[in-house]
């Protein structure tokens, strides 16, 4: 069957996507995965908060304030300096992301090294 309009192409693609998704995962499985993922995120947040409170009680107010200040500076460094530079490089030079080229493979290794060295 030949599709003659853009709307027909979109409708056919949507139908094919819906059929594929129905076969792949049930709605219940998707909901269970989402619930599990958010539960793990909440658990990580609670454990991190408890560890921070424990450090605060153990080391005192001044040391805890210094620790939190350094954490904030590290987060600002990542989100205001390193991430924007990576995004600009990736957008301006798409061949850097292509692992089929030599430049892309080298850039992937360099990016991994920079993340290891600069991430808190």
SERO-4910 file (N, C-alpha, C, O; in steps of 0.05 Angstrom, whole numbers):
BEGIN
 pado doro    nc1    nc2    nc3   cac1   cac2   cac3    cc1    cc2    cc3    oc1    oc2    oc3
  Unk    A     17    -24      0      0      0      0     18     25      0     36     27     16
  Unk    A     13     43    -18     29     67    -20     15     90     -5     -9     95     -7
  Unk    A     31    103     12     21    125     28     24    151     12     45    156      1
  Unk    A      2    166     11      2    190     -7      6    216      8     13    236     -5
  Unk    A      1    217     34      3    242     48     20    239     73     25    217     82
  Unk    A     29    261     83     46    261    107     30    250    131     40    236    147
  Unk    A      4    258    133    -13    249    155    -16    218    154    -16    205    175
  Unk    A    -18    207    130    -20    178    128      6    164    137      5    143    150
  Unk    A     29    176    130     55    165    138     57    166    169     66    147    181
  Unk    A     49    189    181     50    191    210     32    171    223     39    158    243
  Unk    A      8    168    213    -12    150    225     -1    121    223     -4    106    242
  Unk    A     11    114    200     21     87    197     45     82    216     47     60    228
  Unk    A     62    102    219     85     99    237     75     97    266     86     81    281
  Unk    A     55    112    274     44    111    301     32     83    306     35     72    327
  Unk    A     17     73    286      5     47    289     26     25    293     24      8    309
  Unk    A     47     27    276     69      7    278     83      9    305     89    -11    317
  Unk    A     87     34    315    100     38    341     82     26    363     92     12    381
  Unk    A     56     31    362     38     21    383     37     -9    383     37    -22    404
  Unk    A     37    -21    359     37    -51    358     62    -62    369     62    -83    383
  Unk    A     85    -50    363    111    -60    373    112    -57    403    121    -76    417
  Unk    A    102    -35    413    103    -31    442     85    -50    457     92    -60    478
  Unk    A     62    -56    446     44    -75    458     57   -103    461     53   -117    481
  Unk    A     72   -110    440     85   -136    441    109   -136    460    116   -157    472
  Unk    A    122   -113    463    147   -113    478    142   -113    508    152   -132    522
  Unk    A    128    -94    520    123    -93    548     94    -86    554     82    -70    540
  Unk    A     84    -99    574     56    -92    582     56    -66    598     77    -57    607
  Unk    A     33    -54    600     30    -29    615     38    -34    644     50    -17    657
  Unk    A     31    -57    655     38    -63    683     68    -65    687     79    -55    707
  Unk    A     82    -77    668    111    -79    670    124    -51    669    143    -46    683
  Unk    A    113    -34    652    124     -7    650    120      8    676    138     21    686
  Unk    A     96      6    688     90     19    713    108      8    735    117     23    752
  Unk    A    112    -18    736    129    -30    756    158    -20    754    171    -14    774
  Unk    A    168    -18    729    195     -8    725    198     21    734    217     28    747
  Unk    A    178     37    727    179     65    735    178     68    765    193     84    777
  Unk    A    160     53    778    158     54    807    184     45    820    193     57    840
  Unk    A    196     24    810    221     14    821    243     35    818    258     39    837
  Unk    A    245     47    795    266     67    790    263     91    809    282    100    820
  Unk    A    238    101    812    234    124    830    238    116    859    247    132    875
  Unk    A    232     91    866    236     82    894    266     81    900    275     89    921
  Unk    A    282     72    881    311     71    884    322     99    887    339    104    904
  Unk    A    312    118    870    321    146    872    314    157    900    331    171    912
  Unk    A    290    152    910    282    162    936    299    150    958    308    164    977
  Unk    A    305    124    956    322    111    975    350    123    976    362    128    997
  Unk    A    361    128    952    388    141    951    388    168    964    406    175    978
  Unk    A    366    184    959    364    210    971    363    208   1002    377    223   1016
  Unk    A    347    190   1012    344    187   1041    370    178   1054    378    188   1074
  Unk    A    384    158   1042    409    149   1052    430    171   1052    445    174   1071
  Unk    A    431    187   1030    450    209   1029    444    230   1050    462    240   1063
  Unk    A    419    236   1054    411    255   1075    419    245   1103    429    261   1119
  Unk    A    415    220   1108    422    209   1134    452    209   1138    462    215   1160
  Unk    A    467    202   1117    497    203   1119    507    232   1124    525    236   1140
  Unk    A    495    251   1111    502    279   1115    496    287   1144    513    301   1156
  Unk    A    473    280   1154    466    287   1182    486    273   1201    494    285   1221
  Unk    A    493    248   1195    512    233   1212    539    247   1212    551    250   1234
  Unk    A    549    255   1189    574    270   1188    572    296   1203    591    304   1217
  Unk    A    549    309   1201    546    335   1215    547    332   1245    559    348   1258
  Unk    A    535    311   1255    535    306   1284    563    298   1293    572    307   1314
  Unk    A    576    282   1277    602    271   1285    624    293   1284    641    294   1303
  Unk    A    625    309   1263    647    327   1259    642    356   1268    660    372   1269
  Unk    A    617    363   1274    611    390   1283    602    408   1261    603    402   1237
  Unk    A    594    432   1270    581    451   1252    601    462   1231    595    464   1207
  Unk    A    624    471   1240    643    484   1222    652    465   1200    653    473   1176
  Unk    A    660    441   1208    670    422   1188    648    414   1168    653    411   1144
  Unk    A    623    411   1178    601    404   1161    595    427   1141    590    421   1118
  Unk    A    596    451   1150    592    474   1132    613    475   1111    607    481   1087
  Unk    A    638    470   1118    660    469   1098    655    447   1078    658    451   1054
  Unk    A    647    423   1088    642    401   1070    619    407   1050    622    402   1027
  Unk    A    597    418   1060    575    425   1043    582    446   1023    573    446   1000
  Unk    A    599    466   1031    608    487   1013    625    475    991    621    482    967
  Unk    A    642    456    997    659    444    977    642    427    958    647    426    934
  Unk    A    622    413    969    604    397    952    590    416    932    587    409    909
  Unk    A    580    439    942    566    457    925    585    469    903    576    471    880
  Unk    A    609    475    910    628    485    890    634    463    869    636    470    846
  Unk    A    636    438    877    640    417    858    617    414    839    620    410    815
  Unk    A    593    415    850    569    414    833    568    437    813    561    433    790
  Unk    A    574    461    823    573    485    805    595    482    784    590    489    761
  Unk    A    618    471    790    639    467    771    630    448    749    634    453    725
  Unk    A    617    427    756    607    407    737    586    420    719    588    418    694
  Unk    A    565    432    731    542    441    715    547    468    701    533    473    681
  Unk    A    565    484    711    569    510    698    594    511    680    596    529    663
  Unk    A    613    493    683    637    494    667    640    469    649    640    471    625
  Unk    A    641    446    661    648    421    646    626    412    628    631    407    604
  Unk    A    601    410    638    579    401    621    574    420    597    570    410    575
  Unk    A    573    447    601    569    464    577    591    461    556    585    462    532
  Unk    A    616    458    565    637    455    546    633    429    530    637    429    505
  Unk    A    626    407    543    622    382    529    598    385    510    600    375    487
  Unk    A    577    398    518    554    401    500    561    418    476    553    411    453
  Unk    A    576    439    480    584    457    458    601    441    438    598    443    414
  Unk    A    620    426    449    638    410    431    622    389    415    626    385    391
  Unk    A    603    376    429    588    355    415    570    367    394    567    355    372
  Unk    A    558    390    399    539    403    380    555    414    357    546    412    334
  Unk    A    577    427    362    592    441    341    608    421    324    614    427    300
  Unk    A    616    398    335    632    379    320    620    351    323    630    335    339
  Unk    A    599    345    308    586    320    311    603    296    304    598    273    313
  Unk    A    624    299    289    642    277    283    657    267    308    667    244    308
  Unk    A    657    284    329    670    275    353    655    253    367    667    238    383
  Unk    A    629    251    362    613    231    375    610    205    358    600    185    368
  Unk    A    620    205    334    617    182    316    640    162    323    663    168    316
  Unk    A    633    140    335    653    120    343    664    105    319    682     88    322
  Unk    A    654    110    295    664     96    271    689    110    261    704     98    245
  Unk    A    694    135    269    718    149    260    740    148    282    734    143    305
  Unk    A    764    152    273    786    152    293    783    175    312    788    172    336
  Unk    A    776    198    302    772    222    320    751    216    341    754    224    364
  Unk    A    729    204    333    708    198    351    716    178    373    709    182    396
  Unk    A    732    158    366    741    139    386    760    152    405    759    147    430
  Unk    A    778    169    395    797    183    413    782    202    431    788    203    455
  Unk    A    763    217    420    748    236    436    732    222    458    729    232    480
  Unk    A    722    198    453    707    183    473    726    175    496    718    177    519
  Unk    A    750    167    490    769    161    511    777    185    526    780    184    551
  Unk    A    782    208    512    790    233    526    767    242    544    772    250    567
  Unk    A    742    240    535    720    248    551    717    231    576    711    242    598
  Unk    A    722    205    574    722    188    598    744    195    617    739    195    642
  Unk    A    767    202    607    789    210    625    783    237    639    788    240    663
  Unk    A    772    256    624    765    281    636    744    278    658    745    290    679
  Unk    A    724    261    653    704    255    673    716    243    698    708    250    720
  Unk    A    735    225    695    748    212    718    764    233    734    764    232    758
  Unk    A    777    251    720    794    270    733    779    293    746    787    303    767
  Unk    A    757    302    733    743    326    741    718    322    757    709    340    772
  Unk    A    706    299    756    681    295    771    688    292    801    708    281    808
  Unk    A    670    302    817    675    301    847    673    273    857    677    268    881
***
